[in-house]
């Protein structure tokens, strides 16, 4: 297979974002606005990438802990009902 590389006047090859980057970006923005109870769309959209990733990862951790606690509470209630 013959791979062609694009070389620009600067001599560097050009790397692009994945084709689904916009979908990923807007999905992440929607989830942060919907579930974080504190961010607006414009705040998240214009937030530096490193901060957006930080807050998104914290939100994911928090939601996982909530799910684990919910699962524990449901298992405890099932044991009491027997």
PEVEN-V78884 format. One record per residue. N is the residue number from 1. RES is the residue in three letters. PSI is psi in whole degrees, -180 to 180 (NA if undefined). D_CENTER is the distance of its C-alpha to the mean C-alpha in Angstrom with 1 decimal. Layout:
# PEVEN-V78884
n=(N & N)
res=(RES & RES)
psi=(PSI & PSI)
d_center=(D_CENTER & D_CENTER)
This chain:
# PEVEN-V78884
n=(1 & 2 & 3 & 4 & 5 & 6 & 7 & 8 & 9 & 10 & 11 & 12 & 13 & 14 & 15 & 16 & 17 & 18 & 19 & 20 & 21 & 22 & 23 & 24 & 25 & 26 & 27 & 28 & 29 & 30 & 31 & 32 & 33 & 34 & 35 & 36 & 37 & 38 & 39 & 40 & 41 & 42 & 43 & 44 & 45 & 46 & 47 & 48 & 49 & 50 & 51 & 52 & 53 & 54 & 55 & 56 & 57 & 58 & 59 & 60 & 61 & 62 & 63 & 64 & 65 & 66 & 67 & 68 & 69 & 70 & 71 & 72 & 73 & 74 & 75 & 76 & 77 & 78 & 79 & 80 & 81 & 82)
res=(UNK & UNK & UNK & UNK & UNK & UNK & UNK & UNK & UNK & UNK & UNK & UNK & UNK & UNK & UNK & UNK & UNK & UNK & UNK & UNK & UNK & UNK & UNK & UNK & UNK & UNK & UNK & UNK & UNK & UNK & UNK & UNK & UNK & UNK & UNK & UNK & UNK & UNK & UNK & UNK & UNK & UNK & UNK & UNK & UNK & UNK & UNK & UNK & UNK & UNK & UNK & UNK & UNK & UNK & UNK & UNK & UNK & UNK & UNK & UNK & UNK & UNK & UNK & UNK & UNK & UNK & UNK & UNK & UNK & UNK & UNK & UNK & UNK & UNK & UNK & UNK & UNK & UNK & UNK & UNK & UNK & UNK)
psi=(130 & 114 & 128 & 137 & 134 & 128 & 127 & 166 & -29 & -12 & -7 & 151 & 155 & 125 & 137 & 167 & 159 & 155 & -31 & 20 & -44 & -40 & -45 & -45 & -51 & -29 & -43 & -42 & -47 & -46 & -40 & -41 & -42 & -43 & -11 & -19 & 49 & -24 & 146 & 165 & -47 & -34 & -44 & -41 & -42 & 3 & 141 & 145 & -43 & -35 & -41 & -42 & -42 & -53 & -36 & -44 & -39 & -40 & -42 & -45 & -45 & -43 & -35 & -42 & -42 & -43 & -41 & -43 & -39 & -42 & -42 & -44 & -39 & -39 & -36 & -40 & -33 & -38 & -41 & -32 & -21 & NA)
d_center=(35.2 & 35.6 & 32.4 & 32.8 & 31.1 & 31.0 & 32.5 & 32.4 & 35.2 & 33.6 & 34.0 & 30.3 & 28.4 & 25.5 & 22.0 & 19.6 & 15.9 & 15.1 & 16.5 & 13.4 & 11.5 & 12.2 & 11.0 & 7.5 & 7.7 & 9.3 & 7.3 & 4.4 & 7.7 & 9.4 & 7.6 & 7.9 & 11.4 & 12.4 & 11.7 & 12.0 & 15.6 & 16.0 & 14.1 & 15.5 & 14.1 & 16.1 & 15.1 & 11.4 & 12.5 & 15.1 & 13.4 & 13.7 & 10.9 & 11.6 & 11.5 & 8.3 & 6.7 & 9.3 & 8.9 & 5.3 & 6.8 & 9.9 & 8.8 & 7.9 & 11.2 & 13.0 & 12.3 & 13.5 & 16.5 & 17.3 & 17.4 & 19.6 & 21.8 & 22.2 & 23.2 & 25.7 & 27.2 & 27.7 & 29.3 & 31.6 & 32.6 & 33.5 & 35.7 & 37.5 & 38.3 & 40.2)
